[in-house]
């Protein structure tokens, strides 16, 4: 879990005179129960909430930093203008597609390609969750220079 959670657990432990580790154990147990129930978690990010698998490396970055490869995303967002058409090849769960769609706005489009069916489903759900599904046109497939 993130630093924020550890800080809150410590503050709560000091307030009620309980061991910080016991509070964290309870939180981890609850998180494990949620994982067992559906395998996904919702994370707050700089660009809105994102659903992600518990075992996903990018989800750990979203949790720790509020975004995935933030410097690169900031650079790309700086180049994109409202109304643009952008291709996100390897869109994963939408950690780039969602902020790109927010940037291009209602007159723009993000063509998001993701070959993994589970990640593709999360990409679609995250687009809906962040109210950018009108801008994100998602494809379950790969981008290649070869036919077939």
HELIX and SHEET records of a PDB file:
HELIX    1   1 UNK A    3  UNK A   16  1                                  14    
HELIX    2   2 UNK A   20  UNK A   38  1                                  19    
HELIX    3   3 UNK A   57  UNK A   65  1                                   9    
HELIX    4   4 UNK A   70  UNK A   79  1                                  10    
HELIX    5   5 UNK A   97  UNK A  104  1                                   8    
HELIX    6   6 UNK A  117  UNK A  129  1                                  13    
SHEET    1   A 2 UNK A  40  UNK A  43  0                                        
SHEET    2   A 2 UNK A  50  UNK A  53 -1                                        
SHEET    1   B 3 UNK A  85  UNK A  89  0                                        
SHEET    2   B 3 UNK A 109  UNK A 113  1                                        
SHEET    3   B 3 UNK A 136  UNK A 139  1                                        
END                                                                             
